[in-house]
Amino acid sequence: MPDQVEALRDEPRGSRRCVIAEDETLLREGLALVLQQAGFDIVGSAVDAPGLLALTLEHVPDLVVTDIRMPPHRTDDGLRVAVRIRTMMPRVGVVVVSQHLQRSYAMDLIGDNPAGVGYLLKQRIGDIPTFCADLERVCAGGTALDPEVAALMLSRARTDKEAVGRLTARQQEVLAAMAEGRSNAAIARALFISDKAVVGHVSHIYDQLGLPDCADDHRRVLAVVRYLNG
């Protein structure tokens, strides 16, 4: 099965193929409409966690978008299937979209691999251009953490709270953006500062928190997320 999955994944395709999972009909249909208008091809739509896994195995999409609390148990069924999909098919992008904000969900989802993964809050869907850009970033192998998730992790950093506290307000903004998965260029645009200023802030953050300096976006996301989780 793994070889067959990878073979399917390598086939040339046009638009991004997506499987969605949401038990509430209105939200599911609305999400499908938003994604279709953004150019995604919805190849499967599930109403529960087992259905999500079955559709993903059948279609091997480019992207999976799922709620966290799904039937049959309505606890973290969607999250557990999302983690399983990432283990079985690491080249399939996975985004969980939920109204529930928990740092443990982010850590379980990311694991040791911050590539091709996202955790966004449902209210973020209202900003359609940003939401779709986040999905595209995940499809391209990037990371998309909701700003509120990153802020929660920053405010409850378990490791060295004094070290985080010694960062300036701007440096804490940069740290949160790094945890969201943003590149230096994206951070510069979001904060209206120069690329050179971002590089300086990032360097100071690395020094202050004792993190290894790494140009690879995936590795630095993982380092920052692990640091903030303690």
C-alpha positions as CSV (number, residue, x, y, z in Angstrom):
1,M,0.0,0.0,0.0
2,P,2.7,2.7,0.8
3,D,4.4,2.2,-2.6
4,Q,1.0,2.4,-4.4
5,V,0.2,5.5,-2.4
6,E,3.4,7.2,-3.4
7,A,3.0,6.2,-7.0
8,L,-0.4,7.8,-7.1
9,R,0.9,10.9,-5.3
10,D,3.6,11.4,-8.0
11,E,1.1,11.4,-10.9
12,P,0.9,14.8,-12.7
13,R,-2.2,16.7,-11.8
14,G,-3.7,20.1,-12.5
15,S,-5.6,21.7,-9.6
16,R,-5.0,20.7,-6.0
17,R,-7.0,17.7,-5.0
18,C,-8.6,17.9,-1.6
19,V,-10.6,15.8,0.9
20,I,-12.6,17.6,3.5
21,A,-14.2,16.4,6.7
22,E,-16.8,18.3,8.7
23,D,-19.9,16.8,10.4
24,E,-22.0,20.0,10.2
25,T,-23.6,20.2,6.8
26,L,-23.6,23.9,6.4
27,L,-19.9,24.3,7.4
28,R,-18.9,21.4,5.2
29,E,-20.7,22.7,2.1
30,G,-19.4,26.2,2.8
31,L,-15.9,25.0,3.1
32,A,-16.2,23.0,-0.1
33,L,-17.5,26.1,-1.9
34,V,-14.6,28.3,-0.7
35,L,-12.0,25.8,-1.7
36,Q,-13.6,25.2,-5.1
37,Q,-13.6,28.9,-5.8
38,A,-10.0,29.0,-4.8
39,G,-9.2,26.3,-7.5
40,F,-9.1,23.2,-5.3
41,D,-10.7,20.0,-6.7
42,I,-12.9,18.5,-3.9
43,V,-12.5,14.7,-4.5
44,G,-14.1,13.6,-1.2
45,S,-16.2,14.9,1.6
46,A,-16.6,13.0,4.9
47,V,-18.9,13.4,7.8
48,D,-16.9,11.4,10.3
49,A,-13.3,10.4,11.1
50,P,-13.5,6.8,9.7
51,G,-14.9,8.3,6.4
52,L,-12.1,10.8,6.3
53,L,-9.5,8.0,6.5
54,A,-11.2,5.9,3.9
55,L,-11.5,8.7,1.4
56,T,-7.9,9.8,1.9
57,L,-6.7,6.2,1.3
58,E,-8.9,6.0,-1.8
59,H,-8.0,9.3,-3.4
60,V,-4.5,10.2,-2.0
61,P,-5.2,13.9,-2.3
62,D,-2.8,16.8,-2.2
63,L,-4.6,18.2,0.9
64,V,-6.8,17.0,3.7
65,V,-8.8,19.6,5.7
66,T,-10.6,18.3,8.8
67,D,-12.3,19.4,12.0
68,I,-10.8,18.1,15.2
69,R,-13.9,17.0,17.1
70,M,-15.7,14.6,14.8
71,P,-18.0,11.6,15.0
72,P,-18.1,8.9,16.1
73,H,-17.0,10.0,19.6
74,R,-16.9,13.8,19.0
75,T,-13.7,14.2,21.0
76,D,-10.4,14.4,19.1
77,D,-11.4,11.8,16.4
78,G,-10.5,14.1,13.5
79,L,-7.2,15.0,15.0
80,R,-6.2,11.3,15.6
81,V,-7.0,10.5,12.0
82,A,-5.1,13.6,10.8
83,V,-2.0,12.4,12.7
84,R,-2.5,8.9,11.3
85,I,-2.7,10.3,7.7
86,R,0.5,12.2,8.3
87,T,2.2,9.0,9.4
88,M,0.9,6.9,6.6
89,M,1.1,9.5,3.8
90,P,3.6,12.2,4.8
91,R,3.4,13.9,1.4
92,V,-0.3,14.6,1.8
93,G,-0.8,18.1,3.3
94,V,-3.0,18.1,6.4
95,V,-4.8,21.0,7.9
96,V,-7.1,20.8,11.0
97,V,-9.7,23.6,11.3
98,S,-11.3,23.9,14.6
99,Q,-13.0,26.3,17.0
100,H,-11.0,24.7,19.9
101,L,-7.7,26.2,20.8
102,Q,-5.3,23.8,22.5
103,R,-1.5,23.7,22.4
104,S,-1.5,20.0,22.9
105,Y,-3.4,19.6,19.6
106,A,-0.7,21.5,17.8
107,M,2.1,19.4,19.3
108,D,0.3,16.1,18.5
109,L,-0.3,17.2,15.0
110,I,3.2,18.5,14.2
111,G,5.1,15.7,16.0
112,D,8.6,15.6,14.6
113,N,7.7,16.8,11.2
114,P,6.5,20.4,10.7
115,A,6.3,20.1,6.9
116,G,2.9,20.1,5.1
117,V,0.8,20.7,8.2
118,G,-1.6,23.4,9.6
119,Y,-3.8,24.1,12.6
120,L,-6.2,27.0,12.0
121,L,-9.2,28.3,13.9
122,K,-12.6,28.2,12.1
123,Q,-13.0,32.0,12.4
124,R,-10.0,32.3,10.1
125,I,-12.0,30.9,7.2
126,G,-13.8,34.3,7.1
127,D,-10.6,35.8,5.8
128,I,-10.7,33.8,2.6
129,P,-7.6,35.1,0.9
130,T,-5.4,34.4,4.0
131,F,-7.1,31.1,4.6
132,C,-6.5,29.9,1.1
133,A,-2.9,31.2,1.1
134,D,-2.3,29.1,4.3
135,L,-3.7,26.0,2.6
136,E,-1.5,26.6,-0.5
137,R,1.5,27.0,1.9
138,V,0.7,23.6,3.4
139,C,0.3,22.0,0.0
140,A,3.8,23.3,-0.9
141,G,5.2,21.6,2.2
142,G,5.1,24.6,4.6
143,T,3.5,25.1,8.0
144,A,0.5,27.2,8.9
145,L,-0.3,27.7,12.6
146,D,-3.1,30.1,13.5
147,P,-1.8,33.3,15.1
148,E,-3.9,32.6,18.2
149,V,-2.3,29.1,18.5
150,A,1.2,30.7,18.2
151,A,0.3,33.4,20.7
152,L,-1.0,30.8,23.2
153,M,2.2,28.8,22.9
154,L,4.2,32.0,23.4
155,S,2.3,33.1,26.5
156,R,2.5,29.7,28.1
157,A,6.1,28.9,27.2
158,R,7.2,26.3,29.7
159,T,10.9,26.3,29.2
160,D,12.6,29.6,30.2
161,K,9.9,32.2,30.6
162,E,12.4,34.8,31.7
163,A,14.3,34.3,28.3
164,V,11.0,35.0,26.4
165,G,10.3,37.9,28.7
166,R,13.6,39.5,27.9
167,L,12.7,39.7,24.2
168,T,11.4,43.0,23.0
169,A,7.8,43.3,21.9
170,R,8.9,43.3,18.3
171,Q,11.0,40.2,18.8
172,Q,8.1,38.4,20.4
173,E,6.0,39.3,17.4
174,V,8.8,37.8,15.2
175,L,9.0,34.7,17.4
176,A,5.2,34.2,17.1
177,A,5.4,34.6,13.3
178,M,8.2,32.0,13.1
179,A,6.0,29.6,15.0
180,E,3.2,30.2,12.5
181,G,5.6,28.9,9.8
182,R,6.2,32.3,8.1
183,S,9.4,32.9,6.2
184,N,11.6,36.0,6.9
185,A,10.2,37.7,3.8
186,A,6.6,37.0,5.0
187,I,7.4,38.3,8.5
188,A,8.9,41.5,7.0
189,R,5.7,42.1,4.9
190,A,3.4,41.4,7.8
191,L,5.2,43.6,10.3
192,F,6.1,46.3,7.7
193,I,9.9,46.1,8.4
194,S,12.8,45.3,6.2
195,D,14.1,41.8,5.5
196,K,17.4,42.9,7.1
197,A,15.6,43.9,10.3
198,V,13.9,40.5,10.5
199,V,17.2,38.7,10.1
200,G,18.6,40.8,13.0
201,H,15.6,40.0,15.2
202,V,15.7,36.3,14.4
203,S,19.4,36.2,15.2
204,H,18.8,37.8,18.6
205,I,16.0,35.4,19.3
206,Y,18.2,32.4,18.5
207,D,20.9,33.8,20.9
208,Q,18.4,34.7,23.6
209,L,16.6,31.3,23.6
210,G,19.6,29.2,22.9
211,L,18.2,27.8,19.6
212,P,20.5,26.6,16.8
213,D,20.6,29.0,13.9
214,C,19.0,27.3,10.9
215,A,18.0,28.7,7.5
216,D,15.7,25.8,6.8
217,D,12.1,26.9,7.5
218,H,10.8,23.5,8.6
219,R,13.6,22.9,11.0
220,R,13.3,26.4,12.6
221,V,9.5,26.0,13.0
222,L,10.1,22.7,14.8
223,A,12.8,24.2,17.0
224,V,10.6,27.2,17.9
225,V,7.5,25.1,18.5
226,R,9.4,22.6,20.7
227,Y,10.9,25.5,22.7
228,L,7.6,27.1,23.3
229,N,6.1,23.8,24.4
230,G,9.0,23.0,26.7
